[in-house]
Amino acid sequence: MTTDHTGTGTASPSLAELEQRASAHRDRPAYGHDALISCDRLVRIFTTDGVEVQALQGLDLLVEEGELMALVGASGSGKSTLMNILAGLDEPTAGAARVAGYDLLTMGSKERLRYRREAVAFVWQQTARNLLPYLTAAQNVALPMQLRGRGPLRRAKKAERARELLDLLGIGDCHDRRPEQMSGGQQQRVAIAVALANEPKVLLADEPTGELDSHTGEQIFAAFRTANEELGTTVVIVTHDQTVASEVRRTVAIRDGRTSTEVLRRTHVDAATGQESLVSREYAMLDRAGRLQLPVEYTQSLGMRDRVMLELEEDHIQIWPDDQER
């Protein structure tokens, strides 16, 4: 029998009960076995002038096929490093990372090129990096199909797909315009069409609304939602834009090179009235070593630092500041 901080006696789980729970966990499938994106204890170390910097420090992340989600975090948290690894633009130092069946740690140069052309697509924040200035919108969209290098579509089919994608994203009128003849928002939607040209499994975007006003940013997010809902493309967006972060059903926060918390938003239907509402709930992320990052605002409000007191209850764990009298 243990006593909690309120003075109430509660029965702790027996050794037999704990062993039974552990046995049940051993029978679970391997980590991320069916996820489209699976990062397991991912590490990325950069060395500059003899100084090592750990941009990722054992990061875990699972993304299911068909998700539309956001990654958030302060500058230097590791989110851009993660995106570059998922895009095939950088290689992890250690850990495991798989995307759409590709092992990102063991890919050779030819397989990495095929991965970047067929499995994953990337939209940069800077519109100038996404489009060739001397090509029209339709020509920009058709270019990835020409570069794919195997099973080429006929010219008419490429042109038809380019037009379909531009129409789908609401920029059909930009078909024959070059980037300089389009607004920033139109350019970014053309960039999304370019990214979708080869039907990638995953579409990654790094701060795609960062250079745009709020109204145009909403149009860009609507284009990502269309790609997700109409084409079934899995979309992962790195953003500081709280409007974008609050519009997706799942927002994962990265802190100090690890996933720290995530917010899940679910539709709740009132049984009595039938009225729908969106309910948000925040979760802390537990890595495979049992490490837990508590939200900074929680620990600061209770003065938690260095160490905390723990109590295992039948169906939860209680955490108190170290100086809490019990």
N, C-alpha and C positions, 0 to 999 in steps of 0.2 A: 504494500500500500504506500502510495506517495501522496504528498500534500502540495496542491498548486498554490499560486501566488495569492489566491483569494482565501486560502485556508481550508478549502474543500478537499476531502480525501477522495482520491480516484485510484482505481486499480490499473497498474501498468500491465502491458501485454506480457504474458509468460514467455519463457524461452522457447517452449514448443510452438507457440503461436508465431513468434518471430521466425523460427526455422521454417514453418509452413509457408509464410509469406515469401521468404527468400527462395524456396524451392519453386514457387509459382512464377517468380520473376525469371528463373533460369530457363523455363520452358518457352519464354517469349521469343519471337523471331529476332534475327539480328537487326542491329540499329539501322534504320532507314532502308530496309530491304526492298520496299515497294514505293519509296518516294522518288519523284522525278529529279529533285536536287537533294543530295545528302552530303553534308559536311560533318566529319567526325574528328573532333580534337585537332582541328586544322591550325597549323602554325606557319607563319611567314616571318622570316627574319631578314632584315636589311642590314648591310654592313657599309658604313660610310666613314672613311678615314680611320679605319680600325675600330670604330665604335659600332656595336651591335644594337639594333632597335627591333623589338618584337612588335610588329604591327598586328599580328594575330597570335593569341596566346591560348590555343586550345579551343577554338570556336566550334560549337555544334549548331547545325541548322538543318531542318527538314522542310522541304516545300513539296506539296502534293501536286500532281498534274491538274491543270485547270485553275490553279489559284491565281488571284490578283492580290498582291501584298506589297507592303511598303517596308523599307529598312530606314531607320532613323538613328541618329547618334551625333554627338559633338564632333567638331573637327579633330582629327587624329584618333578617332575611336576605332578605326580599322574597316569601316564600311566600304570605302572606295577600293581598298586593297582586296577585300572580299569580292567585289564586283569585277575587278580586273582578272582575278583568278577564275571566276565563273565564266567570264567572257573568253577565256583562253588567251588572254593578253599577258598573263603572268603565271608563274608556277609556284605552288606552295613548297615550303621547306620540309614539312612533315605533316603527318596525319593522313586523313583519307577524304577524298572529294570525288563524287560521281554525279554526272549530269546526263540524263537521257541515255544511260547505259555506257557513257564514256568515263573512263578512269583518268582524271585530270593529272594524276601524279605519274602515270606510266606512258602517256601518249607520246608517240614519236612526232617528228615535225610534219610528216604527211598526214597523219591522223589528226593532228591539231588543226591543220589547215582545213581538212574536211569538216571537222567539228565546228569551226568558226563559220564555214560557208553554209552548213546544212542544219545543225542542231541548235545553234544559239545566235541571237542577233543583239546588237547594242545600239542604243541611241544616246549620243553625247549631249551635254548641256549646251555646248557651243554649236549653234546651227551650222557654222561654216565647216565643222568637222564631219558633218553628216552628208553633205551634198557636194557634187562637183559643179562649180559655178558656170561652166560652159555647156552644161546639158540641161534640157528641159526637165520638168517634173517627171513626165512619162519615161524619158530616157534614163533618168536616175533610177527609177524603179526597175526598169528592164535590165540595168547593168548587172546586178547580182545574179540574175538568171543566166546571163551570158557567161559569167565568170565561174559558174558552178562546175562546169567542166565535164559533166557526164549526163547522158540522157537529155541533151539540149532540146528545149521546146522550139517549135517552129516560130519564126519571127511574128507571124500573126497571133499565135497563142500567147507569146510574151506581151505583145501590145495589148491584147485583150485582158490579160491578168493585171497589167499596169493600170489600165482604165478602171477595172473593177475595184482595185484597192483604193484608188484615188476617189472614186465615187463613194465607196463604203465609208471613208473617213471625212466625207463632206467637202472635198477639195477638187472635185471633178473639173471645175472651171480653171484650175491651175495646170491642166494637162500640158499645154504648150508653152508655159512660162518658165523662164530661167529663175534661179533663186533671187537674183537682184530685183525681179519684178513681183516678188511675193513679200507679204508681211512676215514678221518673225514667227507668228503662230502658224501661218500657212507652211512656212519652211519646215517647222518642226513636225507638222502632220505629214508632210511629204517624206520626212526622214523616217517616220513610223511606217509608212507604206513601203519604203525601201527595205526596212528591217524585216518586213513581213513577206517580202517577195518570194523567198525560197521556203516558205512555210516552216519556220523554225519551231522547235518544241518550246523554247524559252526565249522571251523578249526581255532584255535587261535595259534599264534606263537610269542614267546618273544625273540627278537634278534636272530633269527635262523641262521644268517650268521655272528654273532659277533666273532666267533673263527676261521673263515675261510678266506682264501685269496680271492681276488676279482673274480678270474676265477671260483673257486669252489662256491662262493656266487651266481654267475650268474646261475650255475647249480641248486642250491637249489631253487632260485626264479622261475626258469623254471618249477621245480616240483610243486610248489604252483600254478603256472599258469595252468599247466596241470590238477591239481585237480579241479580248478575252472572251466575251459572251458570244460573238458571232463566229469567230474562227477557232475558239477553244484554245488559244495560245496562253500558256502560263506566263504571267507578267510579274516581274520584280522591279520595284522602283525605289531608288535611293532619293530621299527628299528631306528638305528642311521645311517644306511647305505644309503647315498644319492642316490646311484645307484638304490637300491630297491625302495626308496621313489619316485623317478622320473619315475619309470616304471609302476606304478599303475595309474589308472584313477582318483583316489581320495586319497588325503593325508590330514589327520586331525591332527592339532597341538594342544597339551594340554599344558596349562600354568597355574600354581598356582591352580591346581585342577579343572580347567574348560576347555572346548573346546574353543580355542581362534580364530583360523583361519583354513581355509581349502583351498586346491588347487585342482581345477577340471581341468582335461585335456580332451579335446574333439577333435575329428577329424574334420578338416575343409577342404572342397573341394572347390577349386577355380572354380568359375562358368565359367571362360573364358578358362582355360587350363585343367581343370579336375584333376589337381595335388592335392594330399592329403598332409596335414601337421597337426601336433599336436599342438594345441593351449592351453596354460596354463593360468588360471586366478585365482587370489587369492581373497578369500572372508573372511570377518570377521563374526564371529558367534554371533548371537543375541539370548540371552536366553529368557525364557518366562517372565522374569521380566523386559525385555528391556535392560539388561546390554550388553555392547559391549566392547570387548577387541581389541583395535587397535594394529597393529604390532609395536613392540618396535622400529624398525628402522624408522618407520614413525613418531612416536611421538618425538623421539630423534632428527631427522633431522629438525623438526619445533620448537623444544624447548617446547613441550607441557608437562605440569605437573599440578597436583592438580585439575585444572578445565579448561574447554574449552568453547568457545562460540558456540552456535547452532543457526541455522536458518532453519525453515521448509519451503521448497519450494513445488511446486505443485507435483513434482514427485521424490524428493530427499531431503536429509538433508545435509546442509553445516556445516562444523566444522572448527573453527579457533583457534589458540592459544589465550589465555586470553588477552594478551597485544596487539593483532592485532588492528590497527586503522582502523575504518570503516567510 
